[in-house]
Amino acid sequence: MTTDICQAETGMTDPEAHAAWDRMICSFLAHGAATPVHLADVLDREPDAVLPLAAKGLFCLMLGRREMVATARDTAKAARIALDNGGGPPRARAVLAALETWLAGSPGGAIFHLEGALVRNPADTFTMKLCHGIRFIIGDAGGMRRSVERALHGHGVDHPLRGYALGCHAFALEETGDYRLAERAGLAGLDLAGDDAWGLHAVAHVYDMTHRPDTGIALLDENEAAWSHCNNFRFHVWWHKALLHLDRGELDRVLALYDTRIREEKTDDYRDVANASSLLVRLQLEGVDIGERWCELADLAETRISDGCLVFADLHYMLALCGDHRSQAARDLSTRIKATGKVATQDGQTAAHPGQAAAQGLALFGEGKYCEAFLQLSTARSHMNNIGGSHAQRDVFERITVDAGIRAGLLDEVAAIVAQRTELRAGRADAFAESRMAQIETARRASPPYAAQ
């Protein structure tokens, strides 16, 4: 049976479909805008091929949009019929089983099926990336690292996709705190795959987490070709650049990047809304006048209140609603998150905790009830990794927690959180940590009990 660029069986027979499948894999690994075009080309040529059908279904679920769940279900049914009628290689069966398991409410169970295929063939970069992406969505950084490292021996120096594997390894290393190795792996991967936006962004994460904004900005400036070709992931890389400028205190530059790059297109993709809302909150916490920018994000968030696909998305919708002072909509979203928390699925568990407490805390912060907000956010804090995303993305919730505590006068509690946040960042205090510790010390000197001590 013919194998693809990953040295793995596809179950397809049409040579043109096979070539389009290879193009799709390369584009998918590079977060290329052409990925759905190549996949559509494959399915035009082999509409009953199990592997591309199942892959399409997983892609739909990874979009985190309620309307795409129905599309994923239809695709899964078509793939199941095709498998029952014509069979398929073990890899195709595993990808379909993963899709059906996720549709049943368990993305973690989906990973189980994909990892089985990856164990059988560690050179299968496509399946490795699927595992990597789903683990990222559910916040399993340790599993993400173990998964990639189990597959690295299948990506030797002669593997055509080795650079992308190194990019995934770099991100997993960064998310598990091994910044030195992450930087090395990411740069090595970029040498092999110059369009690997994921690996490049992994190194940008390293420079953000280790308070090296100058180095991070230079890296992104010098490698714009690695991400200018991307789908909406390019907005996320611009977001990283904005974070590095924020760390340098260049607030006007950050706002300009927001207007001209990060919200260059007013999409309603939850990842784009997350980039935008979390950046506006960061700016607002630094005293920047946001103007009318919250309005368009809040309009989009209101249309997604009933989605319930990802808690990560829900909490960023909450940021937008609170930013535009839409109290009733924020309450409606809190109510829906509470209802999702009663559903016996993996996302239901995350909605129950930490989602419910985090959502309530954000809403309370928006209402100026800082002590109550701090208590709710603190309750959620130690489990926030379960909402998925990266340290950098979840840091907006940490910043809100810190500022809620300072405004509530809970100075010792906040100082401990700032210290823990700095420890996570290789012990290097960034501009946010330095400014908040200065605020804490000023508040202590002005408080009679602390002054007496």
VOGU-3710 file (C-alpha; in Angstrom, 3 decimals, decimal comma):
1> mttdicqaet> 0,000/0,000/0,000  1,264/3,483/-0,894  2,513/5,646/1,961  2,443/9,420/2,313  5,122/11,946/3,201  4,857/10,765/6,829  5,782/7,236/5,765  2,303/6,099/6,798  -0,502/4,298/4,964  -3,471/6,313/3,725
11> gmtdpeahaa> -5,828/3,780/2,168  -6,148/5,992/-0,912  -5,405/4,814/-4,445  -5,670/7,909/-6,654  -2,176/9,397/-7,234  -3,526/12,940/-7,489  -5,450/12,511/-4,240  -2,274/11,228/-2,655  -0,307/14,274/-3,830  -3,015/16,602/-2,513
21> wdrmicsfla> -2,949/14,748/0,823  0,798/15,340/1,126  0,264/19,028/0,361  -2,450/19,155/3,013  -0,142/17,607/5,620  2,636/20,117/4,949  0,194/23,008/5,072  -1,436/21,698/8,273  1,930/21,387/9,999  2,812/24,955/8,973
31> hgaatpvhla> -0,638/26,351/9,926  -0,980/27,320/6,285  -4,049/29,059/4,921  -4,259/26,510/2,095  -4,926/23,497/4,371  -8,714/23,272/3,774  -8,191/23,810/0,039  -5,848/20,828/-0,176  -8,166/18,666/1,938  -11,115/19,550/-0,269
41> dvldrepdav> -9,008/18,550/-3,275  -8,342/15,157/-1,695  -12,028/14,549/-1,015  -13,028/15,696/-4,489  -10,825/12,944/-5,898  -11,581/10,244/-3,293  -14,842/11,231/-1,558  -15,135/7,899/0,258  -11,612/7,765/1,669  -11,827/7,168/5,420
51> lplaakglfc> -8,656/8,982/6,495  -9,339/12,419/4,954  -12,985/12,261/6,019  -12,014/11,528/9,620  -9,334/14,218/9,506  -11,913/16,743/8,314  -14,127/15,846/11,270  -11,318/16,377/13,769  -10,442/19,695/12,149  -14,065/20,772/12,603
61> lmlgrremva> -14,014/19,941/16,312  -10,738/21,762/16,821  -12,447/24,966/15,637  -14,439/25,083/18,896  -17,679/26,249/17,260  -21,081/24,709/18,001  -22,207/24,705/14,370  -19,111/22,732/13,356  -20,030/19,867/15,680  -22,912/18,940/13,382
71> tardtakaar> -20,556/18,978/10,402  -18,141/16,738/12,305  -20,973/14,287/13,073  -22,021/14,122/9,429  -18,427/13,562/8,384  -17,968/10,823/10,980  -21,068/9,022/9,691  -19,781/9,199/6,123  -16,385/7,897/7,207  -17,963/5,036/9,159
81> ialdngggpp> -20,026/3,986/6,145  -16,933/4,149/3,933  -14,965/2,053/6,417  -17,722/-0,571/6,696  -18,006/-0,772/2,915  -14,380/-0,670/1,860  -12,168/-1,001/4,906  -9,104/1,061/5,643  -5,626/0,823/7,179  -5,169/0,899/10,979
91> raravlaale> -4,178/4,577/10,886  -7,466/5,562/9,222  -9,402/3,433/11,720  -7,596/5,161/14,594  -8,337/8,658/13,312  -12,001/7,781/12,845  -12,180/6,225/16,316  -10,640/9,428/17,694  -13,287/11,521/15,958  -16,145/9,370/17,235
101> twlagspgga> -14,750/9,382/20,773  -14,397/13,158/20,839  -17,949/13,507/19,527  -19,019/11,343/22,468  -17,555/13,960/24,815  -14,004/12,771/25,430  -11,142/14,534/23,641  -8,824/12,708/26,034  -10,210/9,431/24,732  -9,592/10,624/21,191
111> ifhlegalvr> -5,923/11,014/22,048  -5,833/7,382/23,210  -6,731/6,161/19,720  -4,316/8,512/17,987  -1,453/7,587/20,289  -2,003/3,948/19,387  -1,396/4,789/15,734  1,645/6,863/16,675  3,141/4,013/18,684  2,775/1,759/15,636
121> npadtftmkl> 4,453/4,357/13,430  6,400/7,118/15,235  7,312/8,645/11,852  3,667/9,684/11,356  4,032/13,452/11,765  0,399/14,124/10,899  -0,921/11,966/13,732  1,722/13,389/16,076  0,466/16,913/15,300  -3,144/15,853/15,902
131> chgirfiigd> -2,184/14,477/19,326  -0,211/17,641/20,028  -3,109/19,896/19,084  -5,752/18,075/21,096  -3,516/17,886/24,163  -2,980/21,628/23,811  -6,744/22,192/23,722  -7,284/20,228/26,949  -4,245/21,698/28,731  -2,158/18,529/29,012
141> aggmrrsver> 1,352/19,968/28,741  3,083/16,956/30,286  1,280/14,552/27,968  2,079/16,785/25,031  5,780/16,557/25,791  5,739/12,790/26,348  3,803/12,272/23,138  6,253/14,204/20,985  9,277/12,645/22,638  7,958/9,151/21,963
151> alhghgvdhp> 7,809/10,032/18,268  11,140/11,845/17,891  13,096/8,675/17,145  10,864/8,234/14,100  11,885/11,680/12,840  15,575/11,198/12,122  17,746/13,509/10,069  16,406/12,020/6,814  12,722/12,572/7,686  11,311/15,345/5,450
161> lrgyalgcha> 9,124/16,693/8,260  11,673/16,592/11,068  11,651/20,399/11,430  7,950/20,427/12,296  8,452/17,659/14,862  11,172/19,748/16,498  8,803/22,738/16,522  6,215/20,708/18,412  8,894/19,491/20,788  9,997/23,086/21,386
171> faleetgdyr> 6,503/24,128/22,376  6,043/21,143/24,686  9,403/21,843/26,309  8,470/25,482/26,862  5,095/24,616/28,388  6,794/22,209/30,807  9,333/24,851/31,837  12,462/23,621/30,049  13,182/26,954/28,385  16,798/26,362/27,388
181> laeraglagl> 16,044/23,150/25,500  12,874/24,672/24,040  14,814/27,552/22,518  17,392/25,178/21,064  14,808/22,788/19,593  12,700/25,587/18,137  15,580/27,311/16,388  16,892/23,988/15,066  13,449/23,159/13,711  13,170/26,538/12,056
191> dlagddawgl> 16,429/25,891/10,220  14,865/22,765/8,707  11,339/24,114/8,153  11,482/27,826/7,466  7,680/28,117/7,346  7,088/26,482/10,746  5,099/29,202/12,478  4,384/26,887/15,424  8,044/26,287/16,189  8,848/29,971/15,751
201> havahvydmt> 6,044/30,915/18,110  7,321/28,349/20,620  10,603/30,264/20,812  8,659/33,535/21,148  6,964/31,906/24,148  10,385/31,224/25,634  11,421/34,865/25,320  8,125/36,019/26,839  8,401/33,624/29,773  12,044/34,488/30,446
211> hrpdtgiall> 11,631/38,280/30,148  13,708/38,763/27,019  11,475/41,010/24,924  14,277/42,482/22,811  15,397/39,034/21,674  11,833/37,940/21,008  10,977/40,975/18,913  14,151/40,566/16,878  13,343/36,873/16,277  9,878/37,661/14,946
221> deneaawshc> 11,088/40,576/12,836  13,767/38,425/11,235  11,442/35,495/10,482  8,209/37,074/9,307  8,161/34,705/6,323  7,583/31,849/8,782  4,138/33,159/9,682  2,986/35,608/7,018  1,677/32,636/4,969  -0,495/31,363/7,820
231> nnfrfhvwwh> -4,208/31,135/8,337  -5,501/33,157/11,290  -2,596/31,801/13,330  -0,658/34,782/11,992  -2,834/37,007/14,182  -1,673/34,990/17,176  1,981/35,508/16,279  1,306/39,245/16,023  -0,288/38,931/19,466  2,953/37,466/20,785
241> kallhldrge> 4,856/40,366/19,319  2,450/42,725/21,086  3,106/40,965/24,410  6,826/41,499/23,994  6,287/45,202/23,291  3,984/45,348/26,330  6,795/43,980/28,488  8,932/46,876/27,241  6,219/49,336/28,238  5,523/50,375/24,633
251> ldrvlalydt> 1,781/50,743/25,093  1,158/52,855/21,994  2,951/50,262/19,882  0,806/47,497/21,379  -2,389/49,380/20,610  -1,220/50,011/17,049  -0,525/46,288/16,564  -3,995/45,533/17,886  -5,639/47,807/15,337  -3,501/47,038/12,289
261> rireektddy> -2,568/43,369/12,761  -4,322/41,469/15,547  -7,807/42,729/14,595  -6,894/43,430/11,008  -9,782/41,090/10,157  -12,813/41,171/12,432  -13,241/37,391/12,543  -15,342/35,546/15,113  -12,932/32,614/15,516  -12,613/32,060/19,262
271> rdvanassll> -8,819/32,104/19,019  -8,889/35,519/17,405  -11,351/36,804/19,987  -9,073/35,405/22,696  -6,057/37,230/21,253  -7,993/40,475/21,123  -9,869/40,371/24,412  -6,880/39,248/26,464  -4,693/41,965/24,964  -7,270/44,691/25,627
281> vrlqlegvdi> -7,533/43,551/29,255  -3,768/43,719/29,640  -3,759/47,248/28,243  -6,695/48,289/30,381  -4,970/47,013/33,511  -2,068/49,305/32,604  -4,398/52,299/32,420  -4,777/52,515/28,638  -8,021/54,001/27,298  -9,488/51,284/25,070
291> gerwceladl> -12,113/53,532/23,525  -14,830/51,690/21,584  -12,756/48,607/20,818  -14,661/46,389/23,249  -17,937/46,799/21,392  -17,224/44,602/18,353  -15,746/41,848/20,517  -18,721/41,924/22,883  -21,110/41,725/19,925  -19,335/38,561/18,775
301> aetrisdgcl> -19,223/37,143/22,307  -22,977/37,570/22,754  -23,606/35,358/19,743  -21,508/32,607/21,361  -23,034/32,509/24,828  -24,824/29,223/24,102  -21,877/27,522/22,351  -20,438/25,519/25,252  -17,682/23,930/23,173  -14,610/25,070/25,098
311> vfadlhymla> -14,260/26,705/28,511  -11,171/28,495/27,224  -13,364/30,217/24,633  -16,109/30,933/27,167  -13,779/32,774/29,524  -12,461/34,973/26,742  -16,022/35,745/25,697  -16,561/36,745/29,317  -13,635/39,168/29,100  -15,262/40,842/26,102
321> lcgdhrsqaa> -18,686/41,066/27,731  -17,262/42,527/30,925  -15,036/44,886/28,974  -18,109/46,373/27,311  -20,054/46,368/30,609  -22,717/43,931/29,387  -23,688/42,689/32,822  -26,777/40,743/31,799  -24,947/38,952/29,012  -22,136/38,116/31,444
331> rdlstrikat> -24,675/36,657/33,864  -26,242/34,653/31,037  -22,834/33,239/30,136  -22,133/32,327/33,772  -25,478/30,536/33,919  -24,732/28,583/30,759  -21,260/27,598/32,003  -22,890/26,322/35,192  -25,309/24,261/33,098  -22,450/22,865/31,007
341> gkvatqdgqt> -20,775/21,833/34,251  -23,629/19,392/34,894  -23,033/17,499/31,629  -21,074/14,251/31,923  -18,344/15,102/29,392  -14,727/16,139/29,713  -15,622/19,747/28,880  -18,442/19,506/31,410  -15,933/18,628/34,110  -13,788/21,608/33,141
351> aahpgqaaaq> -16,820/23,902/33,135  -17,730/22,747/36,643  -14,203/23,452/37,850  -12,429/25,728/37,252  -14,742/27,263/34,625  -17,628/28,239/36,847  -15,527/29,935/39,523  -13,323/31,656/36,939  -16,321/33,015/35,041  -17,915/34,329/38,223
361> glalfgegky> -14,632/35,895/39,269  -14,231/37,697/35,959  -17,808/38,979/36,104  -17,314/40,220/39,671  -14,091/41,965/38,664  -15,996/43,702/35,881  -18,535/44,895/38,440  -15,803/46,285/40,692  -16,378/43,683/43,444  -12,692/43,004/43,885
371> ceaflqlsta> -12,619/40,985/47,098  -15,290/38,575/45,864  -13,607/38,417/42,477  -10,284/37,544/44,063  -11,827/34,741/46,111  -13,493/33,173/43,058  -10,450/33,542/40,831  -8,212/32,109/43,547  -10,517/29,108/43,815  -10,103/28,470/40,092
381> rshmnniggs> -6,437/29,370/39,875  -4,671/26,087/40,604  -6,731/24,233/37,990  -6,729/26,805/35,201  -4,366/24,697/33,099  -7,356/22,404/32,468  -9,037/25,044/30,300  -6,262/24,542/27,744  -4,117/27,059/25,956  -0,643/28,114/26,982
391> haqrdvferi> 0,927/29,771/30,010  1,034/33,012/28,033  -2,652/32,817/27,143  -3,802/31,944/30,659  -1,629/34,688/32,154  -4,380/37,233/31,548  -6,437/35,502/34,249  -3,442/35,568/36,569  -3,054/39,305/35,991  -6,722/39,937/36,751
401> tvdagiragl> -6,427/37,855/39,925  -3,407/39,884/41,034  -5,079/43,214/40,345  -8,298/42,109/42,058  -6,291/41,221/45,157  -4,377/44,495/45,189  -7,583/46,503/44,833  -9,136/44,447/47,628  -6,136/45,097/49,896  -5,190/41,411/50,111
411> ldevaaivaq> -1,529/42,253/49,817  0,154/39,186/51,312  -1,964/36,824/49,248  -1,197/38,751/46,077  2,530/38,940/46,818  2,584/35,146/47,047  0,860/34,823/43,654  3,295/37,252/42,030  6,200/35,245/43,488  4,764/31,981/42,116
421> rtelragrad> 4,214/33,595/38,727  7,826/34,782/38,676  9,096/31,338/39,641  7,214/29,849/36,673  9,035/32,370/34,486  12,498/31,048/35,323  12,676/33,361/38,326  12,775/36,471/36,128  10,359/39,224/37,110  8,825/40,855/34,073
431> afaesrmaqi> 7,442/44,389/33,892  4,047/43,293/35,227  5,562/41,593/38,276  7,840/44,535/39,028  5,038/47,074/38,792  2,651/45,032/40,947  5,247/44,402/43,631  5,894/48,147/43,683  2,165/48,738/44,143  2,073/46,203/46,948
441> etarrasppy> 4,986/47,876/48,744  3,397/51,293/48,357  0,109/49,993/49,752  1,919/48,365/52,653  3,669/51,588/53,590  0,322/53,417/53,539  -1,418/50,809/55,688  -1,051/51,328/59,472  -0,828/47,590/60,329  1,980/47,060/57,816
451> aaq> 3,676/50,317/58,788  3,708/49,209/62,420  5,419/45,972/61,414
//
